[in-house]
Amino acid sequence: MLRGILERQLDRRYRDHFQVVHYSIQSNHLHLIVESNDRRTMRSGVSGLVIAFAKRLNKLLERLGKVWSDRYHSRELTTPSEVRRALVYVLQNVRKHGFAQLGAYIDPLTSAVRFTGWNMAVSTGPDPDPFPARAPRTWLLGEGWSTRGGGLLSPNERPA
């Protein structure tokens, strides 16, 4: 349900100057890996996304009020190693909290089901709400993280 709502919003928010390439839905927040032309575009894109998501979620739950706090943390990723660590953190966050067993399990509340940078076959389960994977536009997120940042991801990796 939450994944479907988020992915429908991501599909509507795709622009040449802003795109969410990877995400993870947590119990009370989201992790996003975003590409944007500049900080202003990033802030505007993320703001529009979370507002639309909150409205849709409130409508679904037949409630009013805030869904998100007014703050978010952003960090520009500038090296292949930073991008690789961010990918592990976002796509494997469930392992950080000890909710996943070892094995090629993929968290269904992430974009990991469409991630092609695994070093082995992974168990993804059904893909209930097809959302076209966003091809990264930058070298860092496209190939730099794997060629110069430490190699493909293992589905058994845990975020630091």
C-alpha positions in Angstrom: 0.0 0.0 0.0 2.6 2.6 1.1 5.0 1.5 -1.7 2.2 1.9 -4.3 1.3 5.4 -3.0 4.9 6.5 -3.0 5.7 5.1 -6.4 2.6 6.7 -8.0 3.8 10.0 -6.7 7.4 9.4 -7.9 6.0 8.6 -11.3 4.2 11.9 -11.4 7.2 13.9 -10.1 9.7 12.7 -12.7 11.4 15.7 -14.3 14.5 16.4 -16.3 15.9 18.4 -13.4 14.9 16.2 -10.4 14.4 12.5 -9.9 14.3 10.0 -7.1 16.4 7.1 -8.2 16.1 4.9 -5.0 14.0 5.0 -1.9 13.2 3.1 1.3 10.0 3.5 3.3 10.6 3.4 7.1 8.0 3.4 9.9 8.1 7.2 10.3 10.3 8.5 7.5 11.7 8.0 4.0 15.2 7.5 2.7 15.7 8.9 -0.8 18.6 9.0 -3.2 17.9 11.9 -5.5 19.5 13.4 -8.5 18.9 17.1 -9.1 20.5 20.0 -11.0 21.0 22.1 -7.8 20.1 22.4 -4.1 17.0 24.6 -4.8 15.6 22.1 -7.3 16.3 19.3 -4.8 14.5 21.1 -2.0 11.5 21.9 -4.2 11.3 18.4 -5.6 11.5 16.7 -2.2 9.0 19.1 -0.7 6.5 18.5 -3.5 6.9 14.8 -3.2 6.3 14.6 0.5 3.3 16.9 0.4 1.7 14.9 -2.3 2.5 11.6 -0.5 1.1 13.0 2.8 -2.2 14.1 1.1 -2.7 10.8 -0.5 -1.9 8.8 2.7 -4.2 11.0 4.7 -7.0 10.5 2.2 -6.5 6.7 2.3 -6.5 6.7 6.1 -9.4 9.1 6.2 -7.6 11.5 8.5 -6.3 15.0 8.6 -3.1 16.5 9.9 0.6 16.3 9.5 2.3 13.1 8.3 5.9 14.5 8.2 7.9 16.7 10.5 9.0 20.0 9.0 12.6 19.0 8.7 14.7 16.7 6.6 18.4 16.0 6.3 20.2 16.1 3.0 23.7 15.4 2.0 25.5 15.8 -1.3 27.3 12.6 -2.3 30.5 13.4 -4.1 32.6 10.2 -4.2 32.0 6.7 -5.5 32.5 5.3 -2.0 29.9 7.7 -0.5 27.3 6.7 -3.2 28.0 3.0 -2.6 27.5 3.5 1.2 24.3 5.4 0.6 23.0 2.7 -1.6 23.7 0.1 1.0 22.1 2.3 3.7 18.9 3.0 1.7 18.4 -0.4 0.1 19.5 -2.5 3.0 18.2 -0.5 6.0 16.0 -3.4 7.1 19.2 -5.3 7.9 20.5 -2.4 10.0 17.6 -2.9 12.4 17.9 -6.7 12.4 14.6 -7.4 10.7 15.9 -9.5 7.8 17.6 -12.8 7.9 20.7 -13.6 5.9 20.2 -14.6 2.4 19.3 -12.9 -0.8 16.2 -11.2 0.7 15.1 -7.8 -0.6 13.1 -5.4 1.4 9.7 -4.9 -0.4 9.4 -1.3 0.9 12.4 -0.2 -1.1 13.3 0.3 -4.7 15.7 -2.6 -4.3 13.4 -4.8 -6.3 14.4 -2.9 -9.4 18.1 -2.3 -8.5 20.4 -4.0 -10.9 23.7 -3.6 -9.0 23.5 -6.8 -6.9 26.4 -9.2 -7.0 24.1 -12.3 -7.1 20.5 -13.2 -7.8 18.1 -11.9 -5.2 14.6 -12.9 -4.1 12.3 -10.0 -4.8 8.9 -11.5 -4.5 6.0 -10.1 -6.5 6.3 -6.6 -7.9 2.7 -5.4 -7.2 2.8 -1.9 -8.6 5.1 -1.7 -11.6 7.1 1.6 -11.5 9.7 2.1 -14.2 13.2 2.2 -12.6 14.8 5.6 -13.0 18.1 5.2 -14.8 20.7 7.4 -13.1 21.9 10.3 -15.1 25.1 10.9 -13.3 28.3 8.8 -13.6 28.5 8.5 -9.8 25.1 6.9 -9.4 25.2 5.1 -12.7 28.5 3.2 -12.6 31.0 5.1 -10.5 29.9 3.7 -7.2 30.5 0.1 -8.4 33.6 0.6 -10.6 35.5 2.9 -8.3 33.6 2.6 -5.0 34.0 -1.0 -4.0 32.1 -3.3 -6.4 28.5 -4.5 -6.7 26.3 -4.8 -3.6 25.8 -8.0 -1.7 22.2 -8.6 -0.5 23.8 -9.6 2.8 25.5 -6.3 3.4 24.5 -4.3 6.4 24.6 -0.5 6.6 27.2 0.9 9.0 
